Amino acid sequence: MENLFTAYTKDVNNQTLYFVKKYIQFPEYNAKVPILDSYGMHTDFYKACFIANITDEAVVNNLMKQLNIEPEEARVIPLHKKVSITHSLFRNTQQAILKLRLAGINH
């Protein structure tokens, strides 16, 4: 018994859907036509694989290569520069007084 896997994408209503299929083939019985075992369809590739009961990481990586999908670990996340915090004595004093008033302590 051999397992065969295929994956393809299709755009439906401006959304990319991932289709993943798992086939079984029996070469010992001279069966030429593979039998569909399970399939999954979802907008997330990993969920489509989960629905199709494909849990082997090597198989998932091969299917990702077929579809030219970058793994999550390889994606670059842009980092934006943070706004610096002001160290104003006047502003910090006002915030301290406000916190004391909220706590019920009057000056």
Rosetta blueprint (number, residue, H / E / L):
1 M L
2 E E
3 N E
4 L E
5 F E
6 T E
7 A E
8 Y E
9 T E
10 K E
11 D E
12 V E
13 N L
14 N L
15 Q E
16 T E
17 L E
18 Y E
19 F E
20 V E
21 K E
22 K E
23 Y E
24 I E
25 Q E
26 F L
27 P H
28 E H
29 Y H
30 N L
31 A L
32 K L
33 V L
34 P L
35 I E
36 L E
37 D E
38 S E
39 Y E
40 G E
41 M E
42 H E
43 T L
44 D L
45 F H
46 Y H
47 K H
48 A H
49 C H
50 F H
51 I H
52 A L
53 N L
54 I L
55 T L
56 D L
57 E H
58 A H
59 V H
60 V H
61 N H
62 N H
63 L H
64 M H
65 K H
66 Q H
67 L H
68 N L
69 I L
70 E L
71 P L
72 E H
73 E H
74 A H
75 R L
76 V L
77 I L
78 P L
79 L L
80 H L
81 K L
82 K L
83 V L
84 S L
85 I L
86 T L
87 H L
88 S L
89 L H
90 F H
91 R H
92 N H
93 T H
94 Q H
95 Q H
96 A H
97 I H
98 L H
99 K H
100 L H
101 R H
102 L H
103 A L
104 G L
105 I L
106 N L
107 H L
